[in-house]
């Protein structure tokens, strides 16, 4: 009894392609498992989260408003301050007061940063700890992206 190999017309040839059917079956099973377990993992305690609101701070009477216009002119509560030294002298008077008043800087949108920086530097020199910037709140038209 002899056996012939290779002459039977190609019936016993080796198949060199990968059978992907078992791989697809495994991937579908994993996908179903993930789809079932994701809602369980993301389940949280139902709470009502607070809404984000922005309430503008009311200016207190003890706050000091320093305004700077485009030309670099400084105004202390609407009174013109002639130069940097005069501003420093006014700040030196209020620096030791306890509780220290808040300095609110109202800078013109077109003013160079140099003028605003000079006011900040004067506050720093005399030891003012609380400095804030007053800006125009966004309107309802500006809130859209």
C-alpha positions as CSV (number, residue, x, y, z in Angstrom):
1,X,0.0,0.0,0.0
2,X,1.5,3.1,-1.2
3,X,0.3,6.6,-0.6
4,X,0.4,9.4,-3.1
5,X,0.8,13.0,-2.1
6,X,0.5,16.1,-4.2
7,X,-0.9,14.4,-7.3
8,X,-4.6,14.4,-6.4
9,X,-5.5,17.6,-8.1
10,X,-5.0,20.1,-5.3
11,X,-7.3,18.6,-2.7
12,X,-4.6,18.3,0.0
13,X,-3.0,21.7,-0.4
14,X,-2.1,23.8,2.6
15,X,-4.4,26.8,3.2
16,X,-2.2,29.9,4.0
17,X,-5.0,32.4,4.9
18,X,-6.1,33.2,8.4
19,X,-9.6,32.1,9.4
20,X,-11.1,35.3,10.9
21,X,-14.4,33.9,11.9
22,X,-13.4,32.9,15.5
23,X,-11.8,36.3,15.9
24,X,-15.0,38.1,14.9
25,X,-17.0,35.9,17.2
26,X,-14.7,36.7,20.2
27,X,-14.9,40.4,19.4
28,X,-18.7,40.4,19.3
29,X,-18.9,38.6,22.6
30,X,-16.5,41.2,24.2
31,X,-18.5,44.1,22.7
32,X,-21.7,42.7,24.2
33,X,-20.1,42.2,27.6
34,X,-18.9,45.9,27.5
35,X,-22.3,47.1,26.5
36,X,-23.9,45.3,29.3
37,X,-21.4,46.4,32.0
38,X,-20.9,50.1,31.1
39,X,-24.3,51.3,32.5
40,X,-23.5,49.5,35.8
41,X,-20.1,51.2,36.1
42,X,-21.5,54.7,35.4
43,X,-24.3,54.4,37.8
44,X,-24.0,57.2,40.4
45,X,-26.1,58.5,43.3
46,X,-28.7,60.9,42.0
47,X,-28.1,64.4,43.3
48,X,-29.1,67.7,42.0
49,X,-26.0,69.7,41.2
50,X,-26.0,73.5,41.8
51,X,-26.2,75.8,38.8
52,X,-23.2,77.9,37.8
53,X,-24.0,81.6,38.4
54,X,-21.9,84.7,38.4
55,X,-23.1,87.4,40.8
56,X,-21.3,90.6,40.4
57,X,-19.8,91.9,43.7
58,X,-21.3,95.0,45.1
59,X,-18.8,97.8,45.5
60,X,-18.5,98.5,49.2
61,X,-18.0,102.1,50.4
62,X,-14.6,101.3,51.9
63,X,-13.3,100.1,48.6
64,X,-11.2,102.6,46.7
65,X,-11.7,103.0,42.9
66,X,-8.6,103.9,40.9
67,X,-9.5,104.6,37.3
68,X,-6.9,104.8,34.5
69,X,-7.9,106.3,31.1
70,X,-6.3,105.8,27.7
71,X,-3.9,108.6,28.2
72,X,-2.6,107.2,31.5
73,X,-4.4,109.8,33.7
74,X,-5.1,108.3,37.2
75,X,-8.3,109.1,39.1
76,X,-8.7,108.3,42.8
77,X,-12.5,108.0,43.4
78,X,-13.1,110.3,40.4
79,X,-10.5,112.9,41.6
80,X,-7.5,113.5,39.3
81,X,-4.1,112.4,40.7
82,X,-1.4,114.4,39.1
83,X,1.5,111.9,39.2
84,X,2.9,108.6,40.5
85,X,4.3,110.2,43.7
86,X,0.9,111.6,44.7
87,X,-0.7,108.2,44.1
88,X,1.9,106.6,46.4
89,X,1.3,109.2,49.1
90,X,-2.5,108.5,49.0
91,X,-1.9,104.8,49.2
92,X,0.5,105.1,52.1
93,X,-2.3,106.7,54.1
94,X,-4.7,103.8,53.6
95,X,-2.2,100.9,53.7
96,X,-2.0,100.7,57.6
97,X,-5.8,100.7,58.0
98,X,-7.2,97.4,59.4
99,X,-9.1,95.8,57.7
100,X,-7.3,97.1,54.7
101,X,-9.6,98.5,52.0
102,X,-9.7,96.8,48.6
103,X,-8.2,98.8,45.7
104,X,-10.4,98.4,42.6
105,X,-8.7,99.3,39.4
106,X,-10.9,100.4,36.5
107,X,-8.6,100.4,33.5
108,X,-9.7,101.6,30.1
109,X,-9.8,98.8,27.5
110,X,-7.6,100.9,25.2
111,X,-5.1,101.9,27.8
112,X,-1.6,100.4,27.5
113,X,-0.7,97.9,30.2
114,X,2.2,100.2,31.3
115,X,-0.3,102.6,32.9
116,X,-2.1,99.9,34.8
117,X,1.2,98.3,35.8
118,X,2.3,101.6,37.4
119,X,-0.8,101.6,39.6
120,X,-0.2,97.9,40.5
121,X,3.5,98.7,41.3
122,X,2.5,101.6,43.5
123,X,0.1,99.4,45.5
124,X,2.8,96.8,45.9
125,X,5.3,99.4,47.1
126,X,3.1,100.5,50.0
127,X,2.0,97.0,50.9
128,X,-1.6,96.9,49.7
129,X,-2.7,93.3,49.8
130,X,-6.1,93.4,48.1
131,X,-6.2,94.6,44.5
132,X,-9.0,93.8,42.1
133,X,-9.9,94.7,38.5
134,X,-13.3,96.0,37.6
135,X,-14.6,94.8,34.2
136,X,-17.8,95.1,32.3
137,X,-19.9,92.0,32.8
138,X,-20.7,90.1,29.6
139,X,-24.1,90.8,28.1
140,X,-26.6,88.1,27.3
141,X,-25.7,88.5,23.6
142,X,-22.0,87.7,24.4
143,X,-22.7,84.5,26.2
144,X,-23.1,82.4,23.0
145,X,-20.1,80.6,21.6
